[in-house]
Amino acid sequence: MANTQKRGGIAVYIDTERAVNNEFLRRMGVDTTPGPFIKPKVTTGSIEEVFEYIERVVMHTRLKFPEKNKLVTVVWDSVAATPGKEELEVAHMDTPRMGTEARAMSRSLRKAMEAMDAGYVTLVCINQLREKIGVSWGDSDITPHGRALPFYSSVRVKLKSVGQIKVKDGKADMTVGVSTEAKVFKNKVGPNWRSVKFPLMYDFGVSDEASWIEFLKNLDCVVVNGAWSTIVVNGQEYKFQGSSGWLELLKNDAIKKFVLDTIEAKMVRKFDRKPDELDIDSESLLEIEQLKSNLER
């Protein structure tokens, strides 16, 4: 949402969990003043109402900016916390209502795709992970509200905590964040099955600079020797200590550009080579041949 606003766009936050804090959003760089930031004043209590609101916002933006170059990012937090209209209208909680949310999601997504196709619109749906009962092998995680959202999604990212980030507070350790792993397990717009780890801090969100240095360490671009770390930029050697030294070093525009260019060169897949020029792992090819053999049998 912050990056959308930096590019002159509009950020919309639909908070069905009633858990958002405007001060926390501002600390993460989101401008919460009316105009660049929209939060529904009327409660969007059901799945159908959420999609109706999204359609109204998108169509209003397109009418106001007919050139379609106005970015719109809508964050829905969260899908699992939003019931279907049918569930809200039942008289008794013991009334059978299997699949009501799944049907509501499927109907609403089919209808909303036309509005979403108006251009420069990103819908970010935050969902919860539930455990699938009776799974003895494979992935036991499942997301609520049916399969329509996974089918319509362009990108699906699974986030999980892989450890705590602690700092010394006197004699005790204080947890200030979590080490987070993000894995892309569906991607229509880029390479699939890629993963990355980054620090997620409780007080300001994602620490980009900290994730950069960890990646550069894996590439041996940053060499650690005791308390000091070294990076070579354009033939010149720079030394620094700890995260504070790293942040101070990044104030140098040339070093920051070198870091970002290195990350882009190693991480971003550019489809500019023919398949026969790619260096494909032989074990991966063997797995494909074994799968073909099994299917033929």
C-alpha positions as CSV (number, residue, x, y, z in Angstrom):
1,M,0.0,0.0,0.0
2,A,2.9,2.4,0.8
3,N,4.6,1.7,-2.5
4,T,1.3,2.2,-4.4
5,Q,0.9,5.6,-2.7
6,K,4.5,6.6,-3.6
7,R,3.6,6.1,-7.2
8,G,0.5,8.3,-6.9
9,G,-2.0,5.5,-6.5
10,I,-4.8,4.7,-4.1
11,A,-4.6,2.2,-1.2
12,V,-7.8,0.5,0.1
13,Y,-7.8,-1.5,3.3
14,I,-10.8,-3.7,4.1
15,D,-10.4,-4.8,7.7
16,T,-13.0,-7.5,8.4
17,E,-10.9,-8.7,11.4
18,R,-11.1,-5.3,13.1
19,A,-7.5,-5.5,14.1
20,V,-5.7,-2.7,12.1
21,N,-4.0,0.2,13.8
22,N,-3.6,3.5,11.9
23,E,-0.4,4.4,13.9
24,F,1.2,1.1,12.9
25,L,0.3,1.7,9.3
26,R,1.9,5.1,9.4
27,R,5.1,3.6,10.8
28,M,5.2,1.3,7.8
29,G,5.0,4.3,5.4
30,V,1.3,4.3,4.6
31,D,-0.4,7.7,4.3
32,T,-3.7,7.3,6.2
33,T,-5.2,10.6,5.3
34,P,-8.4,10.4,3.2
35,G,-7.7,10.4,-0.6
36,P,-4.6,8.3,-0.9
37,F,-5.9,5.9,1.7
38,I,-9.5,4.5,1.8
39,K,-11.0,2.4,4.6
40,P,-14.7,1.6,4.4
41,K,-16.8,3.5,6.8
42,V,-19.7,1.2,6.3
43,T,-19.1,-2.3,7.7
44,T,-18.4,-4.8,4.9
45,G,-19.8,-7.7,6.8
46,S,-20.1,-10.4,4.1
47,I,-18.1,-11.7,1.2
48,E,-20.7,-10.3,-1.3
49,E,-20.5,-6.8,0.3
50,V,-16.7,-6.9,0.2
51,F,-16.7,-7.5,-3.6
52,E,-19.5,-5.0,-4.2
53,Y,-17.4,-2.4,-2.4
54,I,-14.3,-3.3,-4.4
55,E,-16.2,-2.9,-7.6
56,R,-17.5,0.5,-6.6
57,V,-14.0,1.7,-5.6
58,V,-12.4,0.5,-8.9
59,M,-15.2,1.8,-11.2
60,H,-15.2,5.2,-9.4
61,T,-11.5,5.5,-9.8
62,R,-11.7,4.6,-13.5
63,L,-14.4,7.2,-14.1
64,K,-12.4,9.8,-12.3
65,F,-9.1,8.8,-14.1
66,P,-10.2,7.5,-17.5
67,E,-6.6,7.2,-18.7
68,K,-6.4,4.0,-16.5
69,N,-2.9,4.9,-15.2
70,K,-4.0,5.4,-11.6
71,L,-2.8,2.5,-9.4
72,V,-5.3,0.9,-7.1
73,T,-4.2,-1.7,-4.4
74,V,-7.0,-3.3,-2.4
75,V,-6.0,-5.3,0.7
76,W,-8.6,-7.6,2.2
77,D,-7.7,-8.7,5.7
78,S,-8.9,-11.4,6.0
79,V,-10.8,-13.7,3.8
80,A,-11.3,-16.4,6.5
81,A,-12.8,-13.8,8.9
82,T,-15.5,-12.8,6.4
83,P,-18.7,-14.9,6.3
84,G,-21.1,-15.3,3.4
85,K,-24.4,-13.4,3.3
86,E,-26.2,-16.8,3.6
87,E,-24.5,-17.5,6.9
88,L,-25.5,-14.1,8.3
89,E,-29.1,-14.6,7.3
90,V,-29.7,-18.1,8.8
91,A,-32.0,-18.1,11.8
92,H,-30.3,-20.8,13.8
93,M,-26.6,-21.7,14.0
94,D,-27.4,-25.4,13.8
95,T,-28.9,-24.9,10.3
96,P,-26.8,-26.8,7.7
97,R,-24.6,-24.3,5.8
98,M,-21.9,-26.5,4.2
99,G,-20.1,-24.7,1.4
100,T,-21.9,-21.4,1.7
101,E,-18.7,-19.3,1.8
102,A,-17.2,-21.3,-1.1
103,R,-20.3,-20.7,-3.3
104,A,-20.3,-17.0,-2.3
105,M,-16.6,-16.6,-3.2
106,S,-17.1,-18.4,-6.6
107,R,-20.1,-16.2,-7.6
108,S,-18.5,-13.0,-6.4
109,L,-15.1,-13.6,-8.1
110,R,-16.8,-14.4,-11.5
111,K,-18.7,-11.1,-11.2
112,A,-15.8,-9.0,-10.0
113,M,-13.2,-10.0,-12.6
114,E,-14.6,-7.5,-15.1
115,A,-14.0,-4.6,-12.7
116,M,-10.6,-6.0,-11.8
117,D,-9.7,-6.1,-15.5
118,A,-10.2,-2.3,-15.7
119,G,-6.4,-2.1,-15.4
120,Y,-3.7,-1.3,-12.8
121,V,-5.7,-3.0,-10.0
122,T,-4.1,-5.3,-7.5
123,L,-6.2,-7.3,-5.0
124,V,-4.3,-8.7,-2.1
125,C,-6.3,-11.3,-0.2
126,I,-4.9,-12.3,3.2
127,N,-6.1,-15.8,4.3
128,Q,-5.6,-18.1,7.2
129,L,-4.0,-21.6,7.1
130,R,-6.0,-24.4,8.5
131,E,-5.0,-28.0,9.0
132,K,-6.6,-30.6,6.7
133,I,-7.9,-33.5,8.7
134,G,-6.8,-37.0,7.8
135,V,-3.6,-36.2,5.9
136,S,-0.8,-38.5,6.7
137,W,1.6,-37.4,3.9
138,G,2.0,-34.3,1.8
139,D,0.8,-30.8,2.5
140,S,-1.7,-30.7,5.3
141,D,-2.4,-26.9,5.0
142,I,-5.6,-25.7,3.5
143,T,-7.2,-22.2,3.1
144,P,-10.8,-21.6,4.1
145,H,-13.7,-20.5,1.8
146,G,-13.3,-23.0,-1.0
147,R,-11.1,-23.3,-4.1
148,A,-12.3,-20.4,-6.2
149,L,-9.8,-17.9,-4.8
150,P,-6.8,-20.2,-5.4
151,F,-8.0,-20.8,-9.0
152,Y,-8.5,-17.1,-9.8
153,S,-5.3,-16.0,-8.1
154,S,-2.3,-14.9,-10.2
155,V,0.2,-15.3,-7.3
156,R,-0.1,-17.3,-4.1
157,V,2.5,-16.9,-1.3
158,K,2.7,-19.0,1.8
159,L,4.2,-17.2,4.9
160,K,5.4,-19.0,8.0
161,S,7.5,-18.2,11.0
162,V,10.9,-20.0,11.1
163,G,12.3,-18.4,14.3
164,Q,12.4,-15.4,16.7
165,I,14.6,-12.3,16.4
166,K,15.9,-11.3,19.8
167,V,18.0,-8.5,21.2
168,K,19.7,-8.1,24.6
169,D,17.7,-6.0,27.0
170,G,20.0,-6.0,30.1
171,K,20.4,-9.6,31.1
172,A,17.2,-10.8,29.4
173,D,16.5,-11.5,25.7
174,M,13.6,-9.5,24.2
175,T,11.8,-10.7,21.1
176,V,11.5,-7.9,18.6
177,G,10.4,-9.8,15.5
178,V,10.2,-13.1,13.6
179,S,12.3,-14.6,10.9
180,T,9.7,-15.2,8.1
181,E,9.9,-17.6,5.1
182,A,7.8,-16.8,2.0
183,K,7.3,-19.5,-0.6
184,V,5.6,-18.9,-3.9
185,F,3.6,-22.0,-4.8
186,K,1.5,-20.5,-7.6
187,N,2.7,-17.8,-10.0
188,K,1.2,-16.8,-13.4
189,V,3.5,-13.9,-13.9
190,G,7.0,-15.3,-13.0
191,P,9.0,-18.3,-11.9
192,N,7.2,-20.6,-9.4
193,W,8.4,-22.5,-6.3
194,R,10.9,-19.9,-5.2
195,S,11.4,-19.0,-1.5
196,V,13.1,-16.4,0.6
197,K,13.6,-15.6,4.2
198,F,13.5,-12.1,5.7
199,P,13.1,-10.4,9.1
200,L,9.6,-9.2,10.0
201,M,9.9,-6.7,12.9
202,Y,7.1,-6.0,15.3
203,D,7.6,-2.2,15.4
204,F,8.0,-1.3,11.7
205,G,7.3,-4.4,9.5
206,V,9.7,-5.8,6.9
207,S,13.4,-4.9,7.2
208,D,14.6,-4.7,3.6
209,E,18.2,-3.8,4.4
210,A,18.6,-6.7,6.8
211,S,17.3,-9.2,4.2
212,W,19.8,-7.7,1.6
213,I,22.8,-8.4,3.8
214,E,21.7,-12.0,4.5
215,F,21.3,-12.6,0.8
216,L,24.7,-11.1,0.0
217,K,26.3,-13.2,2.6
218,N,25.0,-16.3,0.9
219,L,26.5,-15.0,-2.4
220,D,29.9,-14.4,-0.6
221,C,29.6,-10.7,-1.6
222,V,29.7,-9.9,2.1
223,V,32.5,-11.7,4.0
224,V,32.2,-11.9,7.8
225,N,35.4,-12.0,9.9
226,G,34.7,-11.9,13.6
227,A,32.8,-8.7,14.5
228,W,33.7,-7.0,11.2
229,S,32.1,-7.6,7.8
230,T,33.6,-6.6,4.4
231,I,32.0,-5.8,1.0
232,V,33.9,-4.9,-2.2
233,V,32.2,-2.3,-4.4
234,N,33.8,-1.4,-7.7
235,G,37.2,-2.6,-6.5
236,Q,37.1,-0.7,-3.2
237,E,36.8,-2.5,0.1
238,Y,34.4,-1.3,2.8
239,K,34.3,-2.6,6.4
240,F,31.3,-2.3,8.8
241,Q,30.1,-3.6,12.1
242,G,26.6,-4.9,12.9
243,S,23.3,-3.7,11.5
244,S,24.0,-0.1,12.4
245,G,27.2,-0.1,10.4
246,W,25.4,-1.7,7.5
247,L,22.6,1.0,7.5
248,E,25.3,3.7,7.7
249,L,27.1,2.2,4.7
250,L,23.9,2.1,2.6
251,K,23.7,5.9,2.8
252,N,26.3,5.9,0.1
253,D,24.3,5.9,-3.1
254,A,27.0,4.0,-5.1
255,I,27.0,1.1,-2.5
256,K,23.3,0.9,-2.4
257,K,23.0,0.8,-6.2
258,F,25.7,-2.0,-6.3
259,V,23.7,-4.0,-3.7
260,L,20.4,-3.6,-5.5
261,D,22.0,-4.4,-8.9
262,T,23.6,-7.5,-7.5
263,I,20.4,-8.8,-6.0
264,E,18.5,-8.1,-9.2
265,A,21.1,-10.0,-11.3
266,K,21.0,-13.0,-9.0
267,M,17.3,-13.1,-8.1
268,V,15.3,-11.8,-11.0
269,R,14.8,-14.4,-13.8
270,K,15.1,-12.8,-17.2
271,F,13.6,-14.8,-20.0
272,D,16.2,-13.8,-22.6
273,R,17.9,-17.1,-23.3
274,K,16.8,-20.1,-25.3
275,P,16.0,-23.3,-23.4
276,D,19.1,-25.1,-24.8
277,E,21.3,-22.4,-23.2
278,L,20.0,-23.0,-19.7
279,D,22.0,-24.9,-17.2
280,I,19.4,-27.4,-15.9
281,D,20.2,-29.7,-13.0
282,S,20.6,-33.3,-14.3
283,E,18.8,-34.7,-11.2
284,S,15.7,-32.6,-12.1
285,L,15.7,-34.0,-15.6
286,L,16.0,-37.6,-14.2
287,E,12.9,-37.0,-12.0
288,I,11.0,-35.8,-15.1
289,E,12.0,-39.0,-17.0
290,Q,11.0,-41.2,-14.1
291,L,7.6,-39.4,-13.8
292,K,7.0,-40.0,-17.6
293,S,7.9,-43.6,-17.2
294,N,5.5,-44.0,-14.3
295,L,2.6,-42.4,-16.2
296,E,3.2,-44.6,-19.2
297,R,3.0,-47.7,-17.0
